[in-house]
Amino acid sequence: MEVRDSAAVRADAKKVSSRVLDMLALKGKVTETGAMTMRCSGFDADEKVYRARHPWSVYDVPFADMRTAFDRLRDELPKNGWKIVKDGPDASVGKSPQIVAESQSADFAVDVRLHEANRAQNAPALLTVTVESACFKGSDGR
């Protein structure tokens, strides 16, 4: 297992997120969440094995534009070194469209979902993106 500094992996997750946003080519508001690290499951507590995770969303843009951007990813991800491993409805009640892809290096995966507005729950339309790294052994004690 590769040894990496957690700050470097978080920075890489942010870069991957930025590239995905560029591929979406969607001009809306983007949530300001930062990348974080979390322990990988399945390892002993004394092992410092972690992954970076960067969830964010695009909102305040017409749903038709979100759908176009979501559909654009089907072409753009493979052109940019990603392999789509899932393209279909997610497991939610609303069966939201979902694309899951892995980077060519397998260091990162991206999960993109398209959520229609739900007036009953006062939920706006969102295009959600979660970038997650592979597990790494921490070089910095994390």
C-alpha positions, 0 to 999 in steps of 0.5 A, a space after each residue: 500500500 502506498 504511503 502518502 501525506 494526508 494533506 497531499 491526498 486531500 489536495 489531489 482530491 480537490 484537483 480531481 473535483 476541479 477537473 470534474 467541474 470543468 467536465 460538467 461545464 455547468 455555471 451554477 453555484 457550488 457548495 464550499 465543502 473542503 476535502 477531508 480524510 477518514 479512516 479506511 474500514 477493514 484495518 486494525 485501529 493502530 494502522 494509519 490507513 485513510 482515504 480522502 473524500 470531497 463531497 460537493 454540489 452544484 445548485 441554483 441552475 435550471 434542472 435541464 442544464 444539470 441534466 445536460 451537464 450530467 449527460 456530458 459526463 458520459 462522454 467526458 469521463 472516458 475521454 479524460 482517463 476515467 472508466 464508468 463502472 455504473 450508469 443508472 438509477 441509484 438506490 434512493 426512493 426517487 431512483 436518481 440518475 447516478 454515474 460512478 467512475 474510477 480513474 485510470 490509475 485507480 487512485 480516485 473514484 467519482 460518484 455523480 447524482 442528479 436530484 430533481 427538486 422535491 417541493 414536498 421536502 423543500 429540496 432544490 434540484 442538485 447535481 451532487 459529486 463525491 470524489 473519493 481516493 483509494 486507501 493510503 497509509 499515512 506518512 504523517 500519523 493520520 
